[in-house]
């Protein structure tokens, strides 16, 4: 499971950086690399990053348990 967690985190970081570029410079790196926002490969990347975000929701209970034990 640790490998999947690392992949999900890496893709979420890439997605977050892409949104940072969109917000600051109106530049979509994924769209630029993969042929535009409507290109099938870009859509696949967006979907995979979104799935990783949903998968990462499982980390909230782990974080909350850690905070409760430390606090």
Secondary structure, DSSP 4 states (H G I P E B T S, - for coil): -HHHHHHHHHHHHHHHHHHHHHHHHS--HHHHHHTSTTSHHHHHHHHHHHHHHHHHTTHHHHHHHHHHHH-
